[in-house]
Amino acid sequence: MSDVARRAGVSLSTVSRALRGAPGVSPAVRAKVARAAAELSYVVSRDASSLVTGATGRVAAIVPFLRPWFFGAALAGISAELRAAGLDMLVYEVGDAEGLDSYVRALPLRRNVDAVIAVSLDLDDRETKQLDEIGVPVVYCSQRAEGRPSVFIDNAAAAAAATRFLLNLGHRRIAYVQSRDETGFSWISRHRRDGYLQAMAEAGAEAVVVTERDGPRGGAAAAARLLGAPNPPTALFAESDDVAMGALGVLRRSRVPVPEAVSVVGFDNHDVAEVLDLTTVAQPVSELGAAAARLAARLLRGGADPAEHVLLPTELVVRRSASAPRTAPGPTPEIPTDRRGRL
């Protein structure tokens, strides 16, 4: 640091304040210090700075699992924004509720992060209260937490819009496939199902909900069950693209033409959805993470409302897996959605 001070022609304390982004340094001096530091390849030591400021410059991103594409996309958005804010990201895979409980208990002892971003953890009231007590700001990503900083989409409204799209094509027998794991239905699953049920009720159509395990295997099992029903549906709305992919596989192996015999709609806009020509609700996964990271950075600077909610839009992406039923039951009243399916 002394070499940087000599090259920039300023004091050691000015170099320290400039490199930490602390107030009291003019833009011109800050630029001069940054230039000198770059010329000398000087990097601020996080550990040394934390001894002075008490801040680590690190933010923890907690995810239940690392493998699903959703979490990779969200973490990419978080990482880019934290890096732009001069913050480092630590990633913790907590798995189940027991893993989260263990992490929360250990965090105050580690004191190694300034904030936490909880990514789609589907927390109950007890677990949310646990996070309230860890002593650092917590931002909820892909989950609405009342009275707490959150970034999310309106899953119910998006699912209702996708269901209305199928209704407007002329479908009346629309089945919804929801997922259940060993802990039950997730917060997201419940809200998407509620949106489907709302749209079907508004149209006076009978709802058919099939419950299977999560992922492609669950979608495959659901499609097999529905194909064997006495009056099979003309459209299938899956709560996720993973579920829809499993359903598409069974339909195609059974030589059931998609969309001529059965239309299929998913949710998420998975990377593979375009390749499969899957009509789906696109949610901005990377931007969910990026917005959560920006909110965390503003909270650390004292520039954000600790109860701020950020609602991001979704969009229905129409591809070739959905069309009017082969024999429409008659005219269906138009149910309003805008031209692009945006909510």
C-alpha positions as a Markdown table, in Angstrom:
| # | Residue | x | y | z |
|---|---|---|---|---|
| 1 | Met | 0.0 | 0.0 | 0.0 |
| 2 | Ser | 2.9 | 2.4 | 0.7 |
| 3 | Asp | 4.1 | 1.9 | -2.9 |
| 4 | Val | 0.7 | 2.9 | -4.2 |
| 5 | Ala | 0.7 | 5.9 | -1.9 |
| 6 | Arg | 4.1 | 7.1 | -3.2 |
| 7 | Arg | 3.1 | 6.6 | -6.9 |
| 8 | Ala | -0.2 | 8.4 | -6.4 |
| 9 | Gly | 1.3 | 11.1 | -4.3 |
| 10 | Val | -1.2 | 10.7 | -1.4 |
| 11 | Ser | -1.2 | 9.5 | 2.1 |
| 12 | Leu | -1.6 | 5.9 | 3.2 |
| 13 | Ser | -5.0 | 6.7 | 4.8 |
| 14 | Thr | -6.2 | 8.2 | 1.5 |
| 15 | Val | -5.2 | 5.1 | -0.4 |
| 16 | Ser | -7.0 | 2.9 | 2.1 |
| 17 | Arg | -10.2 | 5.0 | 1.9 |
| 18 | Ala | -10.1 | 5.2 | -1.9 |
| 19 | Leu | -9.6 | 1.4 | -2.4 |
| 20 | Arg | -12.4 | 0.6 | 0.1 |
| 21 | Gly | -14.8 | 3.0 | -1.6 |
| 22 | Ala | -15.1 | 5.0 | 1.7 |
| 23 | Pro | -16.4 | 8.6 | 1.6 |
| 24 | Gly | -14.2 | 11.6 | 1.8 |
| 25 | Val | -12.1 | 11.0 | -1.4 |
| 26 | Ser | -12.7 | 13.1 | -4.5 |
| 27 | Pro | -13.3 | 11.3 | -7.8 |
| 28 | Ala | -10.1 | 12.6 | -9.2 |
| 29 | Val | -8.0 | 11.3 | -6.3 |
| 30 | Arg | -9.9 | 8.0 | -6.3 |
| 31 | Ala | -9.1 | 7.5 | -10.0 |
| 32 | Lys | -5.4 | 8.4 | -9.4 |
| 33 | Val | -5.2 | 5.8 | -6.6 |
| 34 | Ala | -6.9 | 3.2 | -8.7 |
| 35 | Arg | -4.5 | 3.8 | -11.6 |
| 36 | Ala | -1.5 | 3.5 | -9.4 |
| 37 | Ala | -2.8 | 0.3 | -7.8 |
| 38 | Ala | -3.4 | -1.2 | -11.3 |
| 39 | Glu | 0.1 | -0.3 | -12.4 |
| 40 | Leu | 1.6 | -2.0 | -9.4 |
| 41 | Ser | -0.9 | -4.9 | -9.6 |
| 42 | Tyr | -1.9 | -4.1 | -6.0 |
| 43 | Val | -5.0 | -5.9 | -4.7 |
| 44 | Val | -6.8 | -5.0 | -1.4 |
| 45 | Ser | -6.6 | -7.9 | 1.1 |
| 46 | Arg | -10.2 | -8.7 | 2.2 |
| 47 | Asp | -8.9 | -10.1 | 5.5 |
| 48 | Ala | -6.8 | -7.1 | 6.3 |
| 49 | Ser | -9.7 | -4.7 | 5.5 |
| 50 | Ser | -12.1 | -6.7 | 7.6 |
| 51 | Leu | -9.9 | -6.1 | 10.6 |
| 52 | Val | -10.4 | -2.4 | 10.2 |
| 53 | Thr | -14.0 | -2.2 | 9.0 |
| 54 | Gly | -15.6 | -5.3 | 10.3 |
| 55 | Ala | -16.8 | -6.1 | 6.8 |
| 56 | Thr | -15.7 | -9.1 | 4.9 |
| 57 | Gly | -16.7 | -8.1 | 1.4 |
| 58 | Arg | -18.4 | -11.4 | 0.9 |
| 59 | Val | -22.0 | -12.4 | 0.3 |
| 60 | Ala | -23.3 | -16.0 | 0.8 |
| 61 | Ala | -25.6 | -17.5 | -1.8 |
| 62 | Ile | -27.5 | -20.4 | -0.3 |
| 63 | Val | -29.1 | -22.9 | -2.7 |
| 64 | Pro | -30.8 | -26.2 | -1.9 |
| 65 | Phe | -29.0 | -28.0 | -4.8 |
| 66 | Leu | -26.4 | -27.1 | -7.4 |
| 67 | Arg | -27.2 | -29.5 | -10.2 |
| 68 | Pro | -30.5 | -28.1 | -11.5 |
| 69 | Trp | -30.1 | -25.6 | -14.3 |
| 70 | Phe | -32.2 | -23.0 | -12.5 |
| 71 | Phe | -29.7 | -22.6 | -9.7 |
| 72 | Gly | -26.7 | -22.3 | -12.1 |
| 73 | Ala | -28.5 | -19.6 | -14.0 |
| 74 | Ala | -29.5 | -17.7 | -10.8 |
| 75 | Leu | -25.9 | -18.0 | -9.4 |
| 76 | Ala | -24.5 | -16.6 | -12.6 |
| 77 | Gly | -26.6 | -13.5 | -12.3 |
| 78 | Ile | -25.7 | -13.1 | -8.6 |
| 79 | Ser | -22.0 | -13.6 | -9.3 |
| 80 | Ala | -21.9 | -11.0 | -12.1 |
| 81 | Glu | -23.6 | -8.3 | -10.0 |
| 82 | Leu | -21.6 | -8.9 | -6.8 |
| 83 | Arg | -18.4 | -8.7 | -8.8 |
| 84 | Ala | -19.5 | -5.4 | -10.3 |
| 85 | Ala | -20.2 | -4.2 | -6.8 |
| 86 | Gly | -16.7 | -5.2 | -5.6 |
| 87 | Leu | -18.1 | -8.1 | -3.5 |
| 88 | Asp | -17.1 | -11.8 | -3.5 |
| 89 | Met | -19.6 | -14.7 | -3.6 |
| 90 | Leu | -19.5 | -17.8 | -1.4 |
| 91 | Val | -21.9 | -20.6 | -2.5 |
| 92 | Tyr | -23.4 | -23.0 | 0.0 |
| 93 | Glu | -25.5 | -26.1 | -1.0 |
| 94 | Val | -27.6 | -26.9 | 2.0 |
| 95 | Gly | -29.8 | -29.7 | 0.6 |
| 96 | Asp | -32.7 | -30.4 | 2.9 |
| 97 | Ala | -34.1 | -28.6 | 5.9 |
| 98 | Glu | -31.5 | -30.2 | 8.2 |
| 99 | Gly | -28.7 | -28.9 | 6.1 |
| 100 | Leu | -30.1 | -25.4 | 6.2 |
| 101 | Asp | -30.6 | -25.6 | 9.9 |
| 102 | Ser | -26.9 | -26.6 | 10.3 |
| 103 | Tyr | -25.8 | -23.7 | 8.1 |
| 104 | Val | -27.8 | -21.1 | 10.0 |
| 105 | Arg | -26.5 | -22.3 | 13.4 |
| 106 | Ala | -22.9 | -22.1 | 12.3 |
| 107 | Leu | -23.0 | -18.8 | 10.4 |
| 108 | Pro | -22.8 | -16.4 | 13.4 |
| 109 | Leu | -19.7 | -18.4 | 14.6 |
| 110 | Arg | -18.0 | -18.1 | 11.2 |
| 111 | Arg | -18.7 | -14.4 | 10.8 |
| 112 | Asn | -17.4 | -14.8 | 7.2 |
| 113 | Val | -20.1 | -13.0 | 5.2 |
| 114 | Asp | -21.8 | -9.6 | 5.2 |
| 115 | Ala | -25.1 | -10.7 | 3.7 |
| 116 | Val | -27.0 | -13.8 | 2.6 |
| 117 | Ile | -29.0 | -14.4 | -0.6 |
| 118 | Ala | -31.4 | -17.3 | -0.1 |
| 119 | Val | -32.2 | -18.8 | -3.6 |
| 120 | Ser | -35.5 | -20.6 | -3.9 |
| 121 | Leu | -35.3 | -22.3 | -0.5 |
| 122 | Asp | -39.0 | -22.7 | 0.0 |
| 123 | Leu | -38.7 | -21.7 | 3.7 |
| 124 | Asp | -41.4 | -22.1 | 6.3 |
| 125 | Asp | -42.1 | -19.5 | 9.0 |
| 126 | Arg | -39.7 | -21.2 | 11.5 |
| 127 | Glu | -36.8 | -21.3 | 9.0 |
| 128 | Thr | -37.4 | -17.7 | 7.9 |
| 129 | Lys | -37.3 | -16.6 | 11.5 |
| 130 | Gln | -34.0 | -18.4 | 11.9 |
| 131 | Leu | -32.5 | -16.4 | 9.1 |
| 132 | Asp | -33.9 | -13.2 | 10.7 |
| 133 | Glu | -31.7 | -13.9 | 13.7 |
| 134 | Ile | -28.3 | -14.5 | 12.0 |
| 135 | Gly | -27.2 | -10.8 | 12.3 |
| 136 | Val | -26.7 | -10.0 | 8.6 |
| 137 | Pro | -29.1 | -8.8 | 5.8 |
| 138 | Val | -30.9 | -11.7 | 4.0 |
| 139 | Val | -32.4 | -11.3 | 0.5 |
| 140 | Tyr | -34.9 | -13.8 | -0.7 |
| 141 | Cys | -34.5 | -14.8 | -4.4 |
| 142 | Ser | -37.4 | -16.5 | -6.2 |
| 143 | Gln | -39.6 | -16.4 | -3.1 |
| 144 | Arg | -41.7 | -13.6 | -1.7 |
| 145 | Ala | -41.0 | -13.1 | 2.0 |
| 146 | Glu | -43.4 | -10.7 | 3.6 |
| 147 | Gly | -41.7 | -7.8 | 5.3 |
| 148 | Arg | -38.3 | -8.9 | 4.0 |
| 149 | Pro | -36.2 | -8.0 | 0.9 |
| 150 | Ser | -37.4 | -10.3 | -1.9 |
| 151 | Val | -37.1 | -10.7 | -5.6 |
| 152 | Phe | -39.7 | -12.9 | -7.3 |
| 153 | Ile | -42.1 | -13.5 | -10.1 |
| 154 | Asp | -45.9 | -13.9 | -9.8 |
| 155 | Asn | -46.1 | -17.6 | -10.3 |
| 156 | Ala | -49.9 | -17.7 | -10.0 |
| 157 | Ala | -50.5 | -15.0 | -12.6 |
| 158 | Ala | -48.1 | -16.5 | -15.0 |
| 159 | Ala | -49.7 | -20.0 | -14.7 |
| 160 | Ala | -53.1 | -18.4 | -15.2 |
| 161 | Ala | -51.9 | -16.7 | -18.4 |
| 162 | Ala | -50.6 | -19.9 | -19.8 |
| 163 | Thr | -53.9 | -21.7 | -19.0 |
| 164 | Arg | -55.9 | -18.9 | -20.7 |
| 165 | Phe | -53.7 | -19.3 | -23.7 |
| 166 | Leu | -54.7 | -22.9 | -24.0 |
| 167 | Leu | -58.4 | -22.0 | -23.4 |
| 168 | Asn | -58.3 | -19.4 | -26.1 |
| 169 | Leu | -57.0 | -22.0 | -28.5 |
| 170 | Gly | -60.2 | -24.0 | -27.9 |
| 171 | His | -59.0 | -26.5 | -25.3 |
| 172 | Arg | -61.4 | -27.4 | -22.5 |
| 173 | Arg | -59.8 | -30.7 | -21.2 |
| 174 | Ile | -56.6 | -29.3 | -19.9 |
| 175 | Ala | -54.7 | -31.3 | -17.3 |
| 176 | Tyr | -52.2 | -29.8 | -14.9 |
| 177 | Val | -49.2 | -31.8 | -13.7 |
| 178 | Gln | -47.8 | -30.8 | -10.4 |
| 179 | Ser | -44.8 | -32.1 | -8.5 |
| 180 | Arg | -44.4 | -33.4 | -5.0 |
| 181 | Asp | -41.1 | -34.4 | -3.3 |
| 182 | Glu | -40.5 | -36.0 | 0.1 |
| 183 | Thr | -41.3 | -32.7 | 1.9 |
| 184 | Gly | -44.6 | -32.1 | 0.1 |
| 185 | Phe | -45.6 | -29.4 | -2.4 |
| 186 | Ser | -43.2 | -26.4 | -2.8 |
| 187 | Trp | -44.3 | -22.8 | -2.4 |
| 188 | Ile | -43.8 | -22.4 | -6.2 |
| 189 | Ser | -45.8 | -25.5 | -7.0 |
| 190 | Arg | -48.8 | -24.4 | -5.0 |
| 191 | His | -48.9 | -20.9 | -6.6 |
| 192 | Arg | -48.6 | -22.3 | -10.1 |
| 193 | Arg | -51.4 | -24.8 | -9.4 |
| 194 | Asp | -53.6 | -22.0 | -8.0 |
| 195 | Gly | -53.1 | -19.9 | -11.2 |
| 196 | Tyr | -54.2 | -22.9 | -13.3 |
| 197 | Leu | -57.3 | -23.5 | -11.1 |
| 198 | Gln | -58.3 | -19.9 | -11.2 |
| 199 | Ala | -58.2 | -19.7 | -15.0 |
| 200 | Met | -60.1 | -23.0 | -15.4 |
| 201 | Ala | -62.8 | -21.8 | -12.9 |
| 202 | Glu | -63.2 | -18.5 | -14.7 |
| 203 | Ala | -63.7 | -20.4 | -18.0 |
| 204 | Gly | -66.2 | -22.9 | -16.4 |
| 205 | Ala | -63.9 | -25.7 | -17.4 |
| 206 | Glu | -63.3 | -28.8 | -15.3 |
| 207 | Ala | -59.8 | -28.9 | -13.7 |
| 208 | Val | -57.8 | -32.1 | -13.8 |
| 209 | Val | -54.7 | -32.1 | -11.5 |
| 210 | Val | -52.3 | -35.0 | -11.6 |
| 211 | Thr | -49.6 | -35.3 | -9.0 |
| 212 | Glu | -46.3 | -37.0 | -9.6 |
| 213 | Arg | -42.6 | -36.8 | -8.5 |
| 214 | Asp | -40.5 | -33.9 | -9.6 |
| 215 | Gly | -38.6 | -33.9 | -12.9 |
| 216 | Pro | -38.8 | -35.7 | -16.2 |
| 217 | Arg | -39.7 | -39.0 | -14.6 |
| 218 | Gly | -42.7 | -37.5 | -12.9 |
| 219 | Gly | -43.8 | -35.9 | -16.2 |
| 220 | Ala | -43.5 | -39.2 | -18.0 |
| 221 | Ala | -45.5 | -41.0 | -15.3 |
| 222 | Ala | -48.2 | -38.3 | -15.5 |
| 223 | Ala | -48.5 | -38.5 | -19.3 |
| 224 | Ala | -48.8 | -42.3 | -19.2 |
| 225 | Arg | -51.6 | -42.0 | -16.6 |
| 226 | Leu | -53.4 | -39.4 | -18.6 |
| 227 | Leu | -53.1 | -41.3 | -21.9 |
| 228 | Gly | -54.8 | -44.2 | -20.3 |
| 229 | Ala | -57.8 | -42.2 | -19.0 |
| 230 | Pro | -61.3 | -42.8 | -20.5 |
| 231 | Asn | -61.4 | -39.2 | -21.7 |
| 232 | Pro | -57.8 | -38.0 | -22.1 |
| 233 | Pro | -57.0 | -34.3 | -22.1 |
| 234 | Thr | -56.3 | -32.4 | -25.3 |
| 235 | Ala | -53.7 | -30.3 | -23.5 |
| 236 | Leu | -51.2 | -30.8 | -20.7 |
| 237 | Phe | -49.8 | -27.9 | -18.6 |
| 238 | Ala | -46.7 | -28.9 | -16.7 |
| 239 | Glu | -45.6 | -27.0 | -13.6 |
| 240 | Ser | -42.0 | -27.0 | -15.0 |
| 241 | Asp | -40.1 | -27.6 | -18.2 |
| 242 | Asp | -38.4 | -30.6 | -16.6 |
| 243 | Val | -41.9 | -32.2 | -16.1 |
| 244 | Ala | -43.0 | -31.2 | -19.6 |
| 245 | Met | -39.9 | -32.9 | -21.1 |
| 246 | Gly | -40.8 | -36.2 | -19.5 |
| 247 | Ala | -44.3 | -35.9 | -20.8 |
| 248 | Leu | -43.1 | -35.1 | -24.3 |
| 249 | Gly | -41.0 | -38.2 | -24.3 |
| 250 | Val | -43.9 | -40.5 | -23.4 |
| 251 | Leu | -46.2 | -38.9 | -25.9 |
| 252 | Arg | -43.7 | -39.2 | -28.7 |
| 253 | Arg | -42.8 | -42.8 | -27.9 |
| 254 | Ser | -46.5 | -43.6 | -27.8 |
| 255 | Arg | -46.8 | -42.0 | -31.3 |
| 256 | Val | -49.2 | -39.4 | -30.0 |
| 257 | Pro | -48.7 | -36.4 | -32.2 |
| 258 | Val | -47.8 | -33.1 | -30.4 |
| 259 | Pro | -49.5 | -30.7 | -30.7 |
| 260 | Glu | -52.1 | -32.3 | -33.1 |
| 261 | Ala | -53.5 | -34.7 | -30.5 |
| 262 | Val | -52.1 | -33.2 | -27.3 |
| 263 | Ser | -50.7 | -29.7 | -26.7 |
| 264 | Val | -48.0 | -29.4 | -24.1 |
| 265 | Val | -47.0 | -26.2 | -22.2 |
| 266 | Gly | -44.2 | -25.9 | -19.6 |
| 267 | Phe | -42.9 | -23.3 | -17.2 |
| 268 | Asp | -39.4 | -21.8 | -16.8 |
| 269 | Asn | -38.0 | -21.6 | -20.4 |
| 270 | His | -35.2 | -24.2 | -19.7 |
| 271 | Asp | -32.2 | -24.0 | -22.0 |
| 272 | Val | -33.5 | -27.1 | -23.8 |
| 273 | Ala | -37.1 | -25.8 | -24.3 |
| 274 | Glu | -36.2 | -24.1 | -27.5 |
| 275 | Val | -34.6 | -27.2 | -29.0 |
| 276 | Leu | -37.8 | -29.2 | -28.1 |
| 277 | Asp | -40.1 | -26.5 | -29.6 |
| 278 | Leu | -41.7 | -26.3 | -26.2 |
| 279 | Thr | -44.2 | -23.6 | -25.5 |
| 280 | Thr | -43.5 | -22.3 | -22.1 |
| 281 | Val | -43.6 | -19.5 | -19.6 |
| 282 | Ala | -40.2 | -17.8 | -19.5 |
| 283 | Gln | -39.0 | -16.5 | -16.2 |
| 284 | Pro | -35.9 | -14.3 | -16.1 |
| 285 | Val | -33.8 | -16.7 | -13.9 |
| 286 | Ser | -30.5 | -14.9 | -14.3 |
| 287 | Glu | -32.1 | -11.5 | -13.7 |
| 288 | Leu | -33.7 | -12.9 | -10.5 |
| 289 | Gly | -30.3 | -13.6 | -9.2 |
| 290 | Ala | -28.8 | -10.3 | -10.5 |
| 291 | Ala | -31.7 | -8.2 | -8.9 |
| 292 | Ala | -31.2 | -10.1 | -5.6 |
| 293 | Ala | -27.5 | -9.3 | -5.7 |
| 294 | Arg | -28.1 | -5.6 | -6.5 |
| 295 | Leu | -30.6 | -5.4 | -3.6 |
| 296 | Ala | -28.0 | -7.1 | -1.2 |
| 297 | Ala | -25.3 | -4.6 | -2.3 |
| 298 | Arg | -27.7 | -1.6 | -1.7 |
| 299 | Leu | -28.6 | -3.0 | 1.7 |
| 300 | Leu | -25.0 | -3.2 | 2.7 |
| 301 | Arg | -24.5 | 0.5 | 1.6 |
| 302 | Gly | -27.6 | 1.5 | 3.5 |
| 303 | Gly | -29.5 | 2.5 | 0.4 |
| 304 | Ala | -32.3 | 0.0 | 0.3 |
| 305 | Asp | -35.6 | -0.6 | 2.1 |
| 306 | Pro | -35.1 | -3.7 | 4.3 |
| 307 | Ala | -38.6 | -4.8 | 3.3 |
| 308 | Glu | -38.3 | -4.0 | -0.5 |
| 309 | His | -40.0 | -6.3 | -2.9 |
| 310 | Val | -38.9 | -6.6 | -6.6 |
| 311 | Leu | -41.4 | -8.2 | -8.9 |
| 312 | Leu | -40.0 | -9.3 | -12.3 |
| 313 | Pro | -42.2 | -10.0 | -15.4 |
| 314 | Thr | -42.7 | -13.3 | -17.1 |
| 315 | Glu | -43.5 | -14.0 | -20.8 |
| 316 | Leu | -45.3 | -16.8 | -22.6 |
| 317 | Val | -43.0 | -18.0 | -25.3 |
| 318 | Val | -45.2 | -19.7 | -28.0 |
| 319 | Arg | -43.5 | -22.5 | -29.9 |
| 320 | Arg | -44.7 | -25.6 | -31.8 |
| 321 | Ser | -45.9 | -27.8 | -28.9 |
| 322 | Ala | -49.3 | -26.1 | -28.6 |
| 323 | Ser | -52.1 | -25.5 | -31.1 |
| 324 | Ala | -55.8 | -25.7 | -31.3 |
| 325 | Pro | -57.3 | -29.1 | -30.5 |
| 326 | Arg | -58.0 | -31.3 | -33.5 |
| 327 | Thr | -61.8 | -31.2 | -32.9 |
| 328 | Ala | -62.6 | -28.1 | -31.0 |
| 329 | Pro | -65.8 | -28.4 | -28.8 |
| 330 | Gly | -67.1 | -25.0 | -30.1 |
| 331 | Pro | -66.3 | -21.3 | -29.8 |
| 332 | Thr | -64.5 | -20.3 | -26.6 |
| 333 | Pro | -64.9 | -16.8 | -25.3 |
| 334 | Glu | -61.7 | -14.8 | -25.6 |
| 335 | Ile | -59.9 | -14.5 | -22.2 |
| 336 | Pro | -57.8 | -11.4 | -22.1 |
| 337 | Thr | -54.0 | -11.6 | -22.4 |
| 338 | Asp | -51.8 | -9.1 | -24.1 |
| 339 | Arg | -50.2 | -9.8 | -27.5 |
| 340 | Arg | -46.9 | -11.2 | -26.1 |
| 341 | Gly | -48.5 | -13.0 | -23.2 |
| 342 | Arg | -46.7 | -10.6 | -20.8 |
| 343 | Leu | -48.2 | -10.2 | -17.3 |
